């Protein structure tokens, strides 16, 4: 389905935005999040959920219907900063 890529791309962009706003690297893990999207988009995203989870490093993913694709209630795994050398 050609419509899967734009839907998953929008979802991944939302994940990246959350990570960017939290000032963490894109490799940071997402413990849990809710993806809000129109019903048709949710269906398409579910078809590629494994890829979205892998690329976004998402452990738990919930869905909710809404007007546009957005990430809500994202909880990132705390990132430990490396010790600085003296």
C-alpha positions in Angstrom: 0.0 0.0 0.0 1.6 3.2 -1.2 -0.1 5.2 1.6 1.8 3.4 4.4 5.1 5.2 3.8 3.7 8.8 4.3 1.7 7.7 7.4 4.7 6.0 9.0 6.9 8.9 8.0 4.6 11.3 9.8 4.6 9.2 12.9 8.4 8.9 12.9 8.7 12.7 12.4 6.6 13.0 15.5 8.9 10.7 17.5 11.9 12.7 16.3 10.3 15.9 17.3 9.7 14.6 20.9 13.3 13.5 21.1 14.6 16.8 19.7 12.5 18.9 22.2 13.8 16.7 25.0 17.4 17.4 23.8 18.3 13.8 23.5 19.8 11.9 20.7 17.7 10.1 18.1 19.0 6.8 19.5 17.3 7.5 22.9 14.7 4.9 23.8 11.0 5.7 24.1 9.6 3.7 27.0 5.9 4.5 26.1 4.0 6.8 23.9 0.6 7.3 22.3 0.3 7.9 18.6 -2.7 10.0 17.7 -3.8 9.8 14.0 -6.9 9.6 11.8 -8.4 6.0 11.7 -7.1 5.3 8.2 -3.5 6.4 9.2 -3.6 4.3 12.3 -4.5 1.2 10.2 -1.6 2.0 7.9 0.9 2.6 10.7 -0.1 -0.6 12.4 0.8 -2.5 9.2 4.4 -1.2 9.7 4.5 -1.1 13.5 7.5 -3.3 13.8 9.5 -1.0 11.6 8.3 2.1 13.4 9.2 0.6 16.8 12.6 -0.4 15.6 13.5 2.9 14.0 12.1 5.0 16.8 13.3 2.7 19.5 9.8 2.5 21.0 9.0 -0.1 23.7 5.3 0.4 24.2 3.1 2.0 21.6 -0.6 2.9 22.0 -3.0 4.4 19.5 -5.8 6.9 19.6 -7.9 8.5 16.9 -7.5 12.2 16.1 -7.5 14.7 13.3 -3.7 14.7 12.6 -0.7 12.6 13.3 1.0 13.5 16.6 2.8 11.9 19.5 1.3 12.3 23.0 2.4 11.2 26.4 5.8 10.1 25.4 8.1 8.9 28.1 11.7 8.6 27.3 14.1 6.3 29.0 16.5 8.5 31.0 19.9 8.8 29.3 22.9 8.6 31.5 25.6 11.1 30.5 29.1 9.7 30.4 31.4 10.7 33.2 33.7 13.5 32.4 37.4 13.0 32.8 39.3 15.3 35.1 
